[in-house]
Amino acid sequence: MAQHRTHSIEFKRQVALEYIAGETLHALAKRHDLSRNLIRVWVGKYEAGAFEDDMRAADLLQEYEAKIAALERMVGRQALEIEFLLSSSQFSDYAAAA
């Protein structure tokens, strides 16, 4: 069974630009081990501006992932603070009772 590879948007854009610049389908397909039809699809998408939309979506996704990571760090810090405050209040209750 054939393995499906995934290629980055930047790689697809590069191949499409090479074709538009005058490189032949056969040479591109052979050099990058791609189907000529796949290159035609990528060129069509590039000319339609689909890769620009994908790049914006990828940038937005990266921005959201960075925000999520920052929020996760903040939640972790707050969890440690809560744990510390709870343990110190229990210790002070124990010390007052003694």
C-alpha positions as protocol buffer text, in pm:
chain_id: "A"
residue {
  index: 1
  type: MET
  ca { x: 0 y: 0 z: 0 }
}
residue {
  index: 2
  type: ALA
  ca { x: 131 y: 343 z: -93 }
}
residue {
  index: 3
  type: GLN
  ca { x: 237 y: 579 z: 182 }
}
residue {
  index: 4
  type: HIS
  ca { x: 93 y: 929 z: 168 }
}
residue {
  index: 5
  type: ARG
  ca { x: 339 y: 1205 z: 241 }
}
residue {
  index: 6
  type: THR
  ca { x: 247 y: 1547 z: 366 }
}
residue {
  index: 7
  type: HIS
  ca { x: 428 y: 1850 z: 236 }
}
residue {
  index: 8
  type: SER
  ca { x: 449 y: 2191 z: 392 }
}
residue {
  index: 9
  type: ILE
  ca { x: 269 y: 2484 z: 236 }
}
residue {
  index: 10
  type: GLU
  ca { x: 606 y: 2649 z: 176 }
}
residue {
  index: 11
  type: PHE
  ca { x: 730 y: 2344 z: -18 }
}
residue {
  index: 12
  type: LYS
  ca { x: 413 y: 2341 z: -230 }
}
residue {
  index: 13
  type: ARG
  ca { x: 457 y: 2711 z: -304 }
}
residue {
  index: 14
  type: GLN
  ca { x: 821 y: 2656 z: -396 }
}
residue {
  index: 15
  type: VAL
  ca { x: 736 y: 2378 z: -642 }
}
residue {
  index: 16
  type: ALA
  ca { x: 453 y: 2584 z: -794 }
}
residue {
  index: 17
  type: LEU
  ca { x: 684 y: 2884 z: -835 }
}
residue {
  index: 18
  type: GLU
  ca { x: 951 y: 2669 z: -998 }
}
residue {
  index: 19
  type: TYR
  ca { x: 693 y: 2547 z: -1251 }
}
residue {
  index: 20
  type: ILE
  ca { x: 567 y: 2899 z: -1318 }
}
residue {
  index: 21
  type: ALA
  ca { x: 928 y: 3014 z: -1363 }
}
residue {
  index: 22
  type: GLY
  ca { x: 963 y: 2769 z: -1652 }
}
residue {
  index: 23
  type: GLU
  ca { x: 1072 y: 2438 z: -1502 }
}
residue {
  index: 24
  type: THR
  ca { x: 915 y: 2139 z: -1677 }
}
residue {
  index: 25
  type: LEU
  ca { x: 666 y: 1913 z: -1502 }
}
residue {
  index: 26
  type: HIS
  ca { x: 881 y: 1609 z: -1576 }
}
residue {
  index: 27
  type: ALA
  ca { x: 1195 y: 1762 z: -1422 }
}
residue {
  index: 28
  type: LEU
  ca { x: 1012 y: 1884 z: -1112 }
}
residue {
  index: 29
  type: ALA
  ca { x: 836 y: 1552 z: -1064 }
}
residue {
  index: 30
  type: LYS
  ca { x: 1160 y: 1359 z: -1096 }
}
residue {
  index: 31
  type: ARG
  ca { x: 1365 y: 1590 z: -873 }
}
residue {
  index: 32
  type: HIS
  ca { x: 1109 y: 1602 z: -591 }
}
residue {
  index: 33
  type: ASP
  ca { x: 967 y: 1251 z: -643 }
}
residue {
  index: 34
  type: LEU
  ca { x: 616 y: 1385 z: -702 }
}
residue {
  index: 35
  type: SER
  ca { x: 333 y: 1311 z: -938 }
}
residue {
  index: 36
  type: ARG
  ca { x: 304 y: 1551 z: -1231 }
}
residue {
  index: 37
  type: ASN
  ca { x: -69 y: 1574 z: -1164 }
}
residue {
  index: 38
  type: LEU
  ca { x: -1 y: 1673 z: -803 }
}
residue {
  index: 39
  type: ILE
  ca { x: 224 y: 1954 z: -925 }
}
residue {
  index: 40
  type: ARG
  ca { x: -55 y: 2071 z: -1158 }
}
residue {
  index: 41
  type: VAL
  ca { x: -295 y: 2076 z: -861 }
}
residue {
  index: 42
  type: TRP
  ca { x: -50 y: 2278 z: -653 }
}
residue {
  index: 43
  type: VAL
  ca { x: 7 y: 2527 z: -936 }
}
residue {
  index: 44
  type: GLY
  ca { x: -370 y: 2570 z: -973 }
}
residue {
  index: 45
  type: LYS
  ca { x: -409 y: 2629 z: -601 }
}
residue {
  index: 46
  type: TYR
  ca { x: -117 y: 2872 z: -601 }
}
residue {
  index: 47
  type: GLU
  ca { x: -267 y: 3069 z: -888 }
}
residue {
  index: 48
  type: ALA
  ca { x: -606 y: 3073 z: -713 }
}
residue {
  index: 49
  type: GLY
  ca { x: -443 y: 3210 z: -396 }
}
residue {
  index: 50
  type: ALA
  ca { x: -529 y: 2907 z: -183 }
}
residue {
  index: 51
  type: PHE
  ca { x: -179 y: 2883 z: -39 }
}
residue {
  index: 52
  type: GLU
  ca { x: -199 y: 3242 z: 87 }
}
residue {
  index: 53
  type: ASP
  ca { x: -516 y: 3152 z: 279 }
}
residue {
  index: 54
  type: ASP
  ca { x: -343 y: 2842 z: 416 }
}
residue {
  index: 55
  type: MET
  ca { x: -42 y: 3048 z: 522 }
}
residue {
  index: 56
  type: ARG
  ca { x: -265 y: 3295 z: 706 }
}
residue {
  index: 57
  type: ALA
  ca { x: -447 y: 3007 z: 874 }
}
residue {
  index: 58
  type: ALA
  ca { x: -115 y: 2848 z: 974 }
}
residue {
  index: 59
  type: ASP
  ca { x: 8 y: 3179 z: 1116 }
}
residue {
  index: 60
  type: LEU
  ca { x: -316 y: 3221 z: 1310 }
}
residue {
  index: 61
  type: LEU
  ca { x: -291 y: 2865 z: 1441 }
}
residue {
  index: 62
  type: GLN
  ca { x: 68 y: 2925 z: 1554 }
}
residue {
  index: 63
  type: GLU
  ca { x: -42 y: 3245 z: 1731 }
}
residue {
  index: 64
  type: TYR
  ca { x: -324 y: 3061 z: 1910 }
}
residue {
  index: 65
  type: GLU
  ca { x: -91 y: 2779 z: 2012 }
}
residue {
  index: 66
  type: ALA
  ca { x: 148 y: 3034 z: 2165 }
}
residue {
  index: 67
  type: LYS
  ca { x: -139 y: 3194 z: 2358 }
}
residue {
  index: 68
  type: ILE
  ca { x: -257 y: 2853 z: 2481 }
}
residue {
  index: 69
  type: ALA
  ca { x: 95 y: 2765 z: 2598 }
}
residue {
  index: 70
  type: ALA
  ca { x: 119 y: 3095 z: 2788 }
}
residue {
  index: 71
  type: LEU
  ca { x: -219 y: 3036 z: 2953 }
}
residue {
  index: 72
  type: GLU
  ca { x: -121 y: 2679 z: 3048 }
}
residue {
  index: 73
  type: ARG
  ca { x: 196 y: 2812 z: 3215 }
}
residue {
  index: 74
  type: MET
  ca { x: -13 y: 3068 z: 3403 }
}
residue {
  index: 75
  type: VAL
  ca { x: -257 y: 2802 z: 3521 }
}
residue {
  index: 76
  type: GLY
  ca { x: 34 y: 2586 z: 3639 }
}
residue {
  index: 77
  type: ARG
  ca { x: 182 y: 2876 z: 3834 }
}
residue {
  index: 78
  type: GLN
  ca { x: -153 y: 2953 z: 3995 }
}
residue {
  index: 79
  type: ALA
  ca { x: -204 y: 2589 z: 4088 }
}
residue {
  index: 80
  type: LEU
  ca { x: 134 y: 2590 z: 4264 }
}
residue {
  index: 81
  type: GLU
  ca { x: 45 y: 2912 z: 4446 }
}
residue {
  index: 82
  type: ILE
  ca { x: -288 y: 2768 z: 4562 }
}
residue {
  index: 83
  type: GLU
  ca { x: -119 y: 2449 z: 4680 }
}
residue {
  index: 84
  type: PHE
  ca { x: 142 y: 2652 z: 4868 }
}
residue {
  index: 85
  type: LEU
  ca { x: -120 y: 2877 z: 5031 }
}
residue {
  index: 86
  type: LEU
  ca { x: -333 y: 2580 z: 5134 }
}
residue {
  index: 87
  type: SER
  ca { x: -37 y: 2399 z: 5284 }
}
residue {
  index: 88
  type: SER
  ca { x: 83 y: 2711 z: 5469 }
}
residue {
  index: 89
  type: SER
  ca { x: -266 y: 2780 z: 5608 }
}
residue {
  index: 90
  type: GLN
  ca { x: -290 y: 2420 z: 5731 }
}
residue {
  index: 91
  type: PHE
  ca { x: 52 y: 2456 z: 5893 }
}
residue {
  index: 92
  type: SER
  ca { x: -48 y: 2781 z: 6064 }
}
residue {
  index: 93
  type: ASP
  ca { x: -371 y: 2619 z: 6191 }
}
residue {
  index: 94
  type: TYR
  ca { x: -164 y: 2331 z: 6332 }
}
residue {
  index: 95
  type: ALA
  ca { x: 85 y: 2570 z: 6496 }
}
residue {
  index: 96
  type: ALA
  ca { x: -196 y: 2778 z: 6653 }
}
residue {
  index: 97
  type: ALA
  ca { x: -357 y: 2468 z: 6800 }
}
residue {
  index: 98
  type: ALA
  ca { x: -30 y: 2357 z: 6963 }
}
